[in-house]
Amino acid sequence: RSEITADRAGLLCCGDVEDAKKSLLQLQSGFIDADKLDTENYVQNSKRYRRKSVLRRVGEFTQAHPPISKRIEALELFANSDIYYSAQGIAVPDNCISEQELTRSVEHIIAVLGEE
């Protein structure tokens, strides 16, 4: 959960969800230019891989941090939440997700063996 909070702080500081997602992807890719990577494709492929691989999901128990793909998913939700808009001092659009929905959705994303 601390990684998710840090990712949110990073987004609040940089103010651009695409830049924040690419920064996370850069952590994963190392020397590869993150601007040339498709974050949406990366997240979708990671989801498919997790669904097919029970060993991969079990392996998350030994990791200190959630996988980058899950962190990107959680960051996208935060960027569409009333909390994000309020923290940025921007008028909250009607189609934003509530704090309760954000919390529920992020808990579902970071669950190691929860249903996908």
N, C-alpha and C positions, 0 to 999 in steps of 0.2 A: 504493500500500500504506500510505502514511503516513496517508491519510484514513481508511482502514479501521481502523487502530490508534487514531486519535483518536476515531472513533465508538465503539469499544469502551471507551475510557477514559471517554467521556461516559456510556455506559450503566452502567459500574461506579460512577460518581459519583452518578447520579440513581437507579439501582436499579430502574427501571421501563422495560421494553422498549417499551411503548406510548408513553410520554412521550418516550423517545429517538427513536422513529420519527417521531413528530409534530414533534419539533424539527428533524429532517432535512427533513421535508416543508415545514416553515415556511421553510427556506432556499430551497427551490425556488419556493414560492408567493408569497413576498413579503408583501404586506399582507393576503392572504386568511387567514381564521381557520382554522388547521390542525386545530382540534378539529372542524370541520365537514367535513373531508375524509376520505375513506375510503382509508387507506393501502394496504389489500389490493387494492382496485380500481385504485389508482394504479400499483402495482407490476405487476399483471397487464396493464393497458393498455400500460404501457411495454414489457413483454416482447413483446407482440403487435406493437407498432410497430417494435421493433428487428428482429424476425424478418422483417417485411415490407419494411424499408427498409435496403438495403445501404448507401446513402449516409449514413444516420444512423449506422450502425455504423462506417463508415470515418471519419466526422466525429469519432468519439471519439478518434482519434489526435491531434487538435489540442487536445483539452480537457486542462486541467491536473489535473482531478479526475475520478474515475468519476462517472457519472450518479447522481443521488440514488436512483433506483429500485434500482440495483445495490448502493448502500451500505446501503439498507434490507434488501435480501435477505441481504447478508453479516452485518448486525447481528442479524437473526432467527436465523441459524445459530449465531452466537456465543452468543446468549441460550439456546440449547438445547445448549450444549457442556459437557463436563466442566470445561474451563478456566474458564468463567464461574462455575459453581457453586463450584469450588475457590477462585477469587479472592474470591468473596463470603462464603466461610466457611460455605457451606451444604452439607448432605449431597448428594452427587451421585446423582441418580436413575439407575436402570438404563437408561432409554431415551435418555440423552444421547449426543450424537455425540462421538467421540474427537477429540483434537487433530489426528491425521493426517487424519481424514475432514473436519474443519473446514477445514484447510489446502487439501486437494484441492478441496473444494466452492467455497471462496471464490476460489481460482485460476480455476476454471471460470467463475464469475460475472463476475469482472472482466476476463476475456479479451476483447479488443476484437473479434476476428473468429472466436472459437471457436464451435463448434456450440452451439446453444441446446437 
